[in-house]
């Protein structure tokens, strides 16, 4: 793997200057959020049940700050649901100040109406997150399952159980919240490498 001239100069500067604790060679290479203390928001969007989870990278186990599901009753109009999704996320952003967001990537729905509604919920979530200035990365459901369970077609329960184990939670999160935490964990794992192969910036 090559390095840029700027990275080479930084390396020379560190070697010739006073000795400090070890720093990653690519710490200032533009890879977003490579800080050990980074706080990550995961979002699994849905009109009636948007899952969210916020973790903070830590050793040996990431710290779970909060997680849950934004529930909207079946009788609510879509516009009311979208407003609740956006406002709840704004409140979470103000309280926990995450630095980056990982959101579930688009999937191909057989029902066009379902795809449109899911897109509306995703858009409401992304608008609230983007207005707070966070970088947003999308990760496909299959890649999340591959990263967390090791199998791209894993069932939701398997994902939830593995999330509980990885984060050492006292109970298994509900499916939507578990998927959101899994997104945050998958993004965290991707940041641990020198690539973002799991995620696509949007």
C-alpha positions as semicolon CSV with decimal commas, in nm:
position;residue;x (nm);y (nm);z (nm)
1;X;0,000;0,000;0,000
2;X;0,147;0,339;-0,105
3;X;0,142;0,665;0,086
4;X;0,103;1,020;-0,040
5;X;0,386;1,276;-0,028
6;X;0,198;1,458;0,250
7;X;0,178;1,139;0,459
8;X;0,552;1,078;0,398
9;X;0,635;1,429;0,527
10;X;0,417;1,371;0,834
11;X;0,596;1,043;0,898
12;X;0,936;1,212;0,870
13;X;0,822;1,487;1,107
14;X;0,709;1,234;1,369
15;X;1,033;1,039;1,343
16;X;1,251;1,348;1,382
17;X;1,044;1,513;1,656
18;X;0,998;1,421;2,025
19;X;0,878;1,067;2,085
20;X;0,507;1,028;2,148
21;X;0,260;0,746;2,171
22;X;0,208;0,546;1,855
23;X;-0,016;0,706;1,592
24;X;-0,170;0,532;1,289
25;X;0,013;0,620;0,968
26;X;-0,313;0,716;0,795
27;X;-0,455;0,916;1,086
28;X;-0,484;1,229;0,872
29;X;-0,542;1,063;0,536
30;X;-0,901;1,181;0,509
31;X;-1,061;0,858;0,628
32;X;-1,355;0,997;0,823
33;X;-1,394;0,917;1,188
34;X;-1,081;0,715;1,258
35;X;-1,070;0,838;1,616
36;X;-1,084;0,578;1,893
37;X;-1,344;0,781;2,082
38;X;-1,578;0,821;1,785
39;X;-1,949;0,798;1,854
40;X;-2,154;0,628;1,581
41;X;-2,529;0,649;1,517
42;X;-2,689;0,353;1,343
43;X;-3,029;0,392;1,176
44;X;-3,262;0,121;1,043
45;X;-3,538;0,331;0,880
46;X;-3,902;0,229;0,860
47;X;-4,222;0,433;0,868
48;X;-4,376;0,249;1,164
49;X;-4,063;0,138;1,346
50;X;-3,732;0,316;1,284
51;X;-3,456;0,155;1,484
52;X;-3,168;0,357;1,626
53;X;-2,855;0,278;1,821
54;X;-2,561;0,488;1,934
55;X;-2,229;0,337;2,032
56;X;-1,894;0,484;2,131
57;X;-1,579;0,306;2,020
58;X;-1,388;0,173;2,318
59;X;-1,162;-0,114;2,420
60;X;-1,224;-0,398;2,465
61;X;-1,600;-0,354;2,402
62;X;-1,779;-0,059;2,238
63;X;-1,986;0,143;2,484
64;X;-2,361;0,142;2,417
65;X;-2,501;0,489;2,480
66;X;-2,863;0,428;2,382
67;X;-3,085;0,229;2,149
68;X;-3,453;0,184;2,075
69;X;-3,728;0,209;1,816
70;X;-3,926;0,514;1,702
71;X;-4,272;0,360;1,698
72;X;-4,558;0,517;1,501
73;X;-4,906;0,362;1,539
74;X;-5,081;0,225;1,231
75;X;-5,351;0,492;1,260
76;X;-5,108;0,781;1,220
77;X;-5,085;0,964;0,889
78;X;-4,755;0,920;0,707
79;X;-4,671;1,288;0,749
80;X;-4,706;1,259;1,128
81;X;-4,477;0,956;1,132
82;X;-4,213;1,134;0,925
83;X;-4,223;1,434;1,159
84;X;-4,180;1,208;1,463
85;X;-3,886;1,026;1,306
86;X;-3,710;1,354;1,225
87;X;-3,778;1,516;1,563
88;X;-3,677;1,211;1,767
89;X;-3,349;1,190;1,580
90;X;-3,285;1,562;1,630
91;X;-3,333;1,512;2,004
92;X;-3,093;1,214;2,007
93;X;-2,832;1,410;1,812
94;X;-2,847;1,696;2,059
95;X;-2,818;1,464;2,358
96;X;-2,544;1,226;2,242
97;X;-2,354;1,424;1,974
98;X;-2,254;1,135;1,745
99;X;-1,985;1,210;1,489
100;X;-2,101;0,988;1,204
101;X;-2,410;0,795;1,095
102;X;-2,445;0,450;0,938
103;X;-2,783;0,392;0,773
104;X;-2,922;0,082;0,610
105;X;-2,879;0,083;0,232
106;X;-3,167;0,062;-0,012
107;X;-3,307;-0,277;-0,096
108;X;-3,524;-0,391;-0,386
109;X;-3,886;-0,421;-0,272
110;X;-4,133;-0,615;-0,483
111;X;-4,411;-0,377;-0,380
112;X;-4,361;-0,027;-0,524
113;X;-4,577;0,134;-0,255
114;X;-4,366;-0,026;0,017
115;X;-4,048;0,099;-0,150
116;X;-4,185;0,455;-0,169
117;X;-4,290;0,457;0,197
118;X;-3,954;0,319;0,307
119;X;-3,785;0,586;0,099
120;X;-3,988;0,856;0,273
121;X;-3,884;0,731;0,618
122;X;-3,522;0,707;0,509
123;X;-3,537;1,060;0,367
124;X;-3,683;1,204;0,688
125;X;-3,407;1,040;0,891
126;X;-3,130;1,149;0,655
127;X;-3,254;1,509;0,646
128;X;-3,246;1,536;1,026
129;X;-2,899;1,382;1,040
130;X;-2,758;1,587;0,754
131;X;-2,878;1,916;0,899
132;X;-2,672;1,838;1,210
133;X;-2,362;1,814;0,990
134;X;-2,292;1,441;1,028
135;X;-2,133;1,236;0,754
136;X;-2,371;0,959;0,647
137;X;-2,265;0,617;0,522
138;X;-2,496;0,348;0,393
139;X;-2,431;-0,021;0,443
140;X;-2,632;-0,288;0,265
141;X;-2,829;-0,530;0,486
142;X;-2,630;-0,824;0,350
143;X;-2,294;-0,663;0,434
144;X;-2,415;-0,581;0,785
145;X;-2,510;-0,944;0,845
146;X;-2,182;-1,061;0,696
147;X;-1,987;-0,827;0,926
148;X;-2,179;-0,914;1,244
149;X;-2,281;-1,279;1,204
150;X;-2,048;-1,392;0,928
151;X;-2,337;-1,492;0,701
152;X;-2,509;-1,251;0,462
153;X;-2,849;-1,420;0,483
154;X;-2,865;-1,447;0,862
155;X;-3,203;-1,416;1,034
156;X;-3,292;-1,110;1,242
157;X;-3,280;-1,308;1,566
158;X;-2,926;-1,422;1,492
159;X;-2,822;-1,061;1,432
160;X;-2,989;-0,947;1,756
161;X;-2,822;-1,224;1,959
162;X;-2,480;-1,143;1,817
163;X;-2,527;-0,771;1,881
164;X;-2,620;-0,851;2,241
165;X;-2,305;-1,059;2,275
166;X;-2,072;-0,809;2,106
167;X;-2,198;-0,518;2,315
168;X;-2,244;-0,726;2,633
169;X;-2,605;-0,611;2,675
170;X;-2,817;-0,752;2,955
171;X;-3,102;-0,833;2,716
172;X;-3,158;-0,888;2,346
173;X;-3,259;-0,564;2,170
174;X;-3,580;-0,562;1,969
175;X;-3,523;-0,640;1,599
176;X;-3,523;-0,282;1,467
177;X;-3,294;-0,150;1,740
178;X;-3,066;-0,454;1,699
179;X;-3,035;-0,384;1,326
180;X;-2,944;-0,022;1,403
181;X;-2,678;-0,128;1,653
182;X;-2,549;-0,380;1,400
183;X;-2,511;-0,099;1,145
184;X;-2,311;0,107;1,394
185;X;-2,092;-0,194;1,477
186;X;-2,038;-0,278;1,109
187;X;-1,931;0,079;1,040
188;X;-1,699;0,070;1,340
189;X;-1,539;-0,248;1,210
190;X;-1,497;-0,094;0,866
191;X;-1,319;0,207;1,022
192;X;-1,075;-0,032;1,187
193;X;-0,936;-0,115;0,845
194;X;-0,777;0,135;0,607
195;X;-1,080;0,125;0,379
196;X;-1,452;0,181;0,382
197;X;-1,535;-0,130;0,184
198;X;-1,843;-0,195;0,398
199;X;-1,990;0,151;0,359
200;X;-2,075;0,403;0,088
201;X;-2,073;0,771;0,175
202;X;-2,395;0,951;0,079
